[in-house]
Amino acid sequence: MSARRHHGRGIDSVSHLFLSRRQPAAQHAPAAADAPATPYPVLFVVSGCDVISKSVVTCNVALELSRVGYTVAVVDADSNQPTLRLQMSGVPDGALALFDTLDETKAPGTAWDYVLVNAPSKLFEGDVPPMEASRVLLVLSAEPRELIHGYALVKRTAGWHSPLQLGIVVTGVPDEAAARGVFDQFLDVLGRRLSVFPAYCGFLAAGDALGRSVLRRRPAVVDSDDACLVARLRGIAAAVAQEFEPGGRARNR
């Protein structure tokens, strides 16, 4: 069943947790028609809090998309967490282009299928969120604090972009059944309160050696003795390619 048809299947107790702590209504934001068109395809990889999984997902998904033939640029906008750059030091030469800012990806003559931005968790807390952030991959855990921050992040971003193209990766769960449960709960709240219907893009299990790949300074899809972790990361990359079409083309939602 499509993720967009799960509306209304969430668990009431978790929905109450979100709704009882939700932010006050945001001030009026400009209509989507007023926003300038994004001249290049950008996918923001975000989380409600600082978690190591966000950088791991960014690096490995970008590398896997590159491996299957897409042109990919990576922007490391999370200067407070060097996790991404530690892993990128182990990326084969020429496999990916790494930049410090989005502006650097717009050099004349360049064209990317995907630009992945490893975004800091506080990116959307300013007065104006980035206008490019209409395509978001949210790395989400089952922790109540993370869920609340994730909801607030989506709420603020959805106020600027309608429709918001949103994918969810669930981390820190024992198996896919648990990940689907977290996703369904989150989807129910987003659908009822914000009319946002994200796509499920996969999960990373609690036992996955995410930190080990950082210490080795090698992306897991390049060098890992955990075949299940590699399969999960490649599955996330495949889901991203399906949900967020290359070249910035939005799928029909």
MOPEDA-V174286 format. One record per helix or strand of 3 or more residues. SS is the DSSP state (h for helix, s for strand). FROM is the first residue (numbers start at 0). TO is the last residue. Records with the same first field share a line. If there is no record, write none. Layout:
SS->FROM-TO  FROM-TO
This chain:
h->2-4  11-19  31-33  51-66  82-87  102-105  143-157  175-193  209-215  226-242  245-247
s->42-45  71-75  96-98  113-117  134-140  164-172  198-204
